[in-house]
Amino acid sequence: MHFEFSEAEQEIARECREYAAEKLAPIDAQVDREEWVPEDLRLDMARHGFTARIIPPEHGGLGGTVTDLCLQQENLAYGSITVASSVMATNLCLVPIVSWGSEETRSRYLPPSGTGGGWAPSVSPSRTPAPTPWPCP
């Protein structure tokens, strides 16, 4: 069996790797030290679609596949495993909503996640977690 990534998948990997090198790697140590992902970075990543990779287009997402998400995460992690883990947590929270949520549930929760409003909270003793559209433990 021969397996190769499609051109679209290779583009996702390249885009994410470039983003990681430009935006994540320079602040990786600071993010780890402060235990917080800066708000402007979270919003920028949402604008790039990183928190909406698997959200269907009709709900404001990119409509990507699990392979697309894996390529995204692998390449973002080159810049910061901490930030990539936060992005993955956000995407994983959405899987049950995308896969099994009613249309009403999807309409209520998916658009905020795709625009940065539903980023999975990063908890730090010195900071307040990011607002989310659903209750978090």
C-alpha positions as CSV (number, residue, x, y, z in Angstrom):
1,M,0.0,0.0,0.0
2,H,1.3,3.4,-1.0
3,F,0.2,6.4,1.0
4,E,0.8,10.1,0.2
5,F,-0.8,13.2,1.5
6,S,-2.9,15.2,-1.0
7,E,-1.8,18.6,-2.2
8,A,-4.4,20.1,0.1
9,E,-3.1,18.2,3.1
10,Q,0.5,19.2,2.3
11,E,-0.7,22.8,2.2
12,I,-2.3,22.5,5.6
13,A,1.0,21.1,7.0
14,R,3.1,23.9,5.3
15,E,0.8,26.6,6.5
16,C,0.7,25.4,10.1
17,R,4.5,24.8,10.1
18,E,5.1,28.4,8.9
19,Y,2.6,29.8,11.4
20,A,4.3,27.8,14.2
21,A,7.8,29.1,13.3
22,E,6.6,32.7,12.9
23,K,4.1,33.1,15.8
24,L,4.5,30.2,18.3
25,A,8.2,29.4,18.6
26,P,9.2,33.0,19.6
27,I,6.9,33.0,22.6
28,D,7.0,29.3,23.5
29,A,9.1,29.8,26.6
30,Q,7.0,32.7,27.8
31,V,3.8,30.7,27.4
32,D,5.3,27.8,29.4
33,R,6.6,30.2,32.1
34,E,3.4,32.2,32.5
35,E,1.1,29.1,31.9
36,W,-1.1,31.2,29.7
37,V,-1.8,31.6,26.0
38,P,-2.1,35.3,25.2
39,E,-5.6,36.5,24.1
40,D,-4.3,38.1,20.9
41,L,-2.7,34.8,19.9
42,R,-5.8,32.8,20.6
43,L,-7.9,35.1,18.5
44,D,-5.4,35.1,15.7
45,M,-5.3,31.3,15.7
46,A,-9.1,31.2,15.6
47,R,-9.1,33.6,12.6
48,H,-6.7,31.2,10.9
49,G,-9.2,28.4,11.5
50,F,-7.1,26.3,13.8
51,T,-9.9,26.0,16.4
52,A,-12.4,25.3,13.6
53,R,-10.6,22.7,11.5
54,I,-13.3,20.0,11.9
55,I,-16.3,22.3,12.2
56,P,-18.6,22.0,9.1
57,P,-18.5,25.0,6.8
58,E,-22.2,25.6,7.4
59,H,-21.3,26.4,11.0
60,G,-18.4,28.7,10.2
61,G,-15.6,26.1,10.2
62,L,-13.2,24.7,7.7
63,G,-14.9,21.3,7.3
64,G,-11.6,19.4,7.6
65,T,-11.0,15.7,8.2
66,V,-9.3,14.0,11.1
67,T,-6.2,13.7,8.9
68,D,-6.3,17.5,8.4
69,L,-6.5,18.0,12.2
70,C,-3.6,15.7,12.8
71,L,-1.4,17.5,10.3
72,Q,-2.4,20.8,11.8
73,Q,-1.5,19.7,15.3
74,E,1.7,18.0,14.4
75,N,3.0,21.1,12.7
76,L,1.8,23.6,15.3
77,A,3.6,21.6,17.9
78,Y,6.9,22.4,16.2
79,G,6.4,25.9,17.5
80,S,4.8,25.2,20.9
81,I,3.5,21.9,22.2
82,T,1.7,23.9,24.9
83,V,-0.3,26.0,22.5
84,A,-0.8,23.0,20.2
85,S,-2.2,21.1,23.1
86,S,-4.7,23.9,23.9
87,V,-5.8,24.0,20.3
88,M,-6.3,20.2,20.3
89,A,-8.3,20.4,23.5
90,T,-10.6,22.9,21.8
91,N,-11.0,20.7,18.7
92,L,-11.5,17.5,20.8
93,C,-14.3,19.2,22.8
94,L,-16.1,19.8,19.5
95,V,-16.0,16.2,18.2
96,P,-19.1,15.1,20.0
97,I,-21.0,18.2,19.0
98,V,-19.9,17.9,15.4
99,S,-20.6,14.1,15.3
100,W,-23.7,13.7,17.4
101,G,-25.1,17.1,18.3
102,S,-28.5,18.2,17.2
103,E,-28.7,21.0,14.7
104,E,-29.8,23.3,17.6
105,T,-26.7,22.3,19.6
106,R,-24.4,22.8,16.7
107,S,-25.9,26.2,16.0
108,R,-25.4,27.2,19.6
109,Y,-21.9,26.0,20.3
110,L,-19.9,25.7,17.0
111,P,-19.8,29.3,15.7
112,P,-18.2,30.7,19.0
113,S,-15.5,28.1,18.9
114,G,-14.7,28.9,15.3
115,T,-14.2,32.5,16.1
116,G,-12.2,32.1,19.3
117,G,-15.0,32.5,21.8
118,G,-15.0,28.8,22.7
119,W,-11.3,28.2,23.2
120,A,-10.8,25.5,25.8
121,P,-9.8,27.2,29.0
122,S,-6.2,27.4,30.1
123,V,-6.2,27.4,33.9
124,S,-3.5,29.3,35.7
125,P,-3.4,30.2,39.4
126,S,-2.8,33.8,38.5
127,R,-5.2,34.2,35.6
128,T,-8.9,33.8,34.8
129,P,-9.7,31.1,32.2
130,A,-10.9,32.2,28.8
131,P,-14.7,32.5,28.5
132,T,-16.4,29.5,27.0
133,P,-20.0,29.1,25.7
134,W,-20.5,26.0,27.8
135,P,-19.8,25.2,31.5
136,C,-16.4,23.8,32.2
137,P,-15.5,21.8,35.3
